[in-house]
Amino acid sequence: MPSKNSPAGDAEDLREAEAAFQDARGYLFGIAYRMLGSAGEAEDILQEAWIRWQTSDRSKVENPRAFLTTTVTRLAINVLQSARVRRQTYVGPWLPEPVDTSGDPALGAVNAEALELAVLMLLEKLTPTERAAYVLRQAFDYPYEQIAEITGQTNASARQLVSRARKRLAAEKRASVAAAEHKRFLTAFVTAAQDGDVAVLERLLTEDAISYADGGGVVRASKFPVVGRHRVARYYHAFADRFWPGVTVEPAEANGRPAVSLSRDGTVFAVLTVSVTPDGIDRVLVMMNPSKLAAMTV
């Protein structure tokens, strides 16, 4: 058997390292994506984690997945700290980057917690460390001892981070509906929007409904959220004749929930989804920034 110091041994060691990384890759992406709300930034994090894994002294690593999880989480905290500053100067509403979950519904996670776009928007209100602790606990069921070690906190502090995050989200997070009901509302909304039917739109929307369109300053989109049932309905009525002609609507799945992709001449230019409560649609989310559509169009 070749020794670790021989070329054959080095190659074997690298193959083992790559196998361990690939085995954890989907899991690691799930953590990074939930923390950042960006598939592109999550992929960048994984690339950096792979480099660090390659160059680390792996003979001292007892648990590769634990090492990689710690690396990815800490890298994501650093990126999120700078991302918060960048998002303050973002043109128009910032929406999380939607991902196609039809092939991997939970992105390698134990469950789909903290995956819906509306929840990811709420997570933006947490500090980077609160967000890390919440994601590790709620989506991946990490014990507090490990969360403390990963985030560099005491056990008591880790519990406080998760508790604060839960309370902040509970104050704003609304009950959702089953996927079939969600799809029914989405289909009805798209049809009414195409027709510009204000009366139907108003029946579908909650009193405090908000519509967000993320164009990132790259394509034309409303630079401010449209707030209130009547205003949202009138907004979609106003541009129905200009927006929908020539558009192909295809069903999709974004972040574990029904969505539609909108295309012209075979090119997807938007992904639209809604957040549905027992009272109706409370959020309309339209992603139009081309750089944020890659994860839905691969």
Beta strands, then each sheet from edge to edge (+ up, - down):
strand 1: 205-214
strand 2: 226-227
strand 3: 248-254
strand 4: 257-264
strand 5: 267-277
strand 6: 280-287
sheet 1: 2+ 1- 6- 5+ 4- 3+
end
